[in-house]
Amino acid sequence: MHTISHILEHLALRRDLSQEQAGLVFGLLMTGEIEPAQAGAFLLGLRTKGETSAELAAAVDTALKHARLITGLSGARIDTCGTGGDGRFSFNCSTAVSLFLADLGYQVVKHGNRAISSACGSADVVENLGLPLINDPAEAADQLAKHNFVFLFAPYFHPAFRHIGPIRQQLGIRTIFNFMGPLLNPALPTHQLLGVPDFGLASLMAHVLAQRPTLEKAAIVHGAGGFDELTPCGPGRIIFVEHELIREIVLDPAHLGLPTCTPQDLACTHKDEALALQRRVLAGEGPKAMQNMVALNLGVAIFLLEEKIGLETAIDLARQKVASGLSGSLAGRLGHA
């Protein structure tokens, strides 16, 4: 019989949990039916032992069962989202990538939040451009049809996390919830570009994504300089997932003709600077290092979405797009204050 005490004893002995065992406890966490001391012991036990793909999959599956899912979407749709936590306070690359993708005609279901390890988060950028933070699943399809882009503000779609927040705050340490965000998109994307600040997480993420019945292709990326996105700072690492097939490559920007930069070249010191730089890059301007960072990640996203285009060709197309800036319905947003 799987009781909380039995499961905690398992963790105390550094034994991995079955997906069923983990799912039982995550279900109690999502409904607030677990004592804070037990919840803290459970999360600490998982971290101390080291989380497995089965345990992470159980957490994700349980969270999605309690989420406000978006139904009725069809066709290819992509999310670009990193776990955050790289501590780099970098330019918000994933949001720029998502907007360029939408401008190219791809359907983008961007799942995000406010700043974690950057000067401003994806929600801040979207608000600054005058786009709505969708809070009603029924509105998502209309917004997607209008701009090829919809921003799904994570707190609106995961009400059960109100039970988790106080426990995480009291613990004050990294738990499994710190890297679940990109796996919880309520629109269930068919394609995903997912960044991790520690490549040790990449395999874990890949094995969870490989189990997703709705997912066709994904890329888990880790950039040189310790970023949760590919960067021109040096060679980056990518794990591609296509159904149950998983393969890893190293991508060296220098081999693509991109000059090497430093992590400082990608940093934003405060929110206003980050928003101003975002607008410049979206307009085809801004620092070359940031443009190249966007092009690398945009190229990988295009490669995921296009069956007949190789990776280098996709990155070349991305460089051309970033250099020209937004040109469609989203371009008008750049003139808004």
Phi, psi and omega in degrees: 000133183269098173256164179301317180298319179297318181291320178295324177296321176304312182293322179299330178269010180058042177258138178292148178267151171286163178298326179294314179298312181297319181298324178301312183288320178296328175297319178292324177297317184290336180258358179073023184259034180224142180292142181306321180296319179292319179297314179297317179296321180297310182293321178292321180297319178298315182294317182297318179287324187103118183291142177257167178295327179294319179292319178294318178299321179295318179297315181294313180300318181293317180297321180290330176294332180262002182273163173270089186285151177260120183249167175088359178279148179223164179080175181293135177213136188239149171241145175235108187206131174259167178287340189074189177085010179276351175067019186267346183048049187269168171308142184281083186291316187297327179288319176300317178301316183295323180287323175295320178300315179298320180294333177279353177104002178276151179275121185243123176247091188273120179255127184195185186214194175273180190302138171243301181235019177234170181293330174212149182269176181298324179297323179295318179296313182299316177299318181296332178273001178078018177267148183282150169268100187296130178240001179237118180307329182291339182273347188298315183297319179296316179295321179295320179293328183286317187236002191061018187212135171220136178256122183254103183286113192311314183301331180290333188257356181229066183298334181295340181290352175295336177281335185274323186309308181299324180293315179297320181295318180293323179291315177069021180227168177294133174231180180303333181290340180294335180241018177275336188314307182294347181266001189246022180299120184288350177271000177048070184299152177273340180224148183210134169251114189235126181255144178230139180280344179233116185296344175299338178279341190299314180296320178301311180297318183299318182290331175287315180297325181297339180271352184287118181292335182273346185274132177261311180214148176211159172226126174258121188242150174220125186261152175303142184094004178081028182267155174266030173211159174294144181224161174278010181289342182162187182300136176249166181241141182226135168249121176266138177238124174227103188057242182260005179271130182232127177219152184241141174225164170249131180245117181256111180302330180298327179289346178260005179084014179267128180292147179286141177234177177254160176304329180295331179292345183252003187270151172236131186276334180207169187299315182299319178296317181298318180292320179295318179293324178300315180295320180295316180295319178295337179271003181085021182236202175088175182301137182300324180300319180289321177298318180292324177298314179297317182298320179300311183287323176296320179298318178296320179296317178297319178301321178296323187273339185251117184294326191252017180243129177286166185297314181296320177296319180297319179292323177296317176298321179296319179299319179296318181294315181296322180294328182272337179082177178295146181225346183266212185297332180285339182299325180296338180291338184291339180274352180282143178284000000 
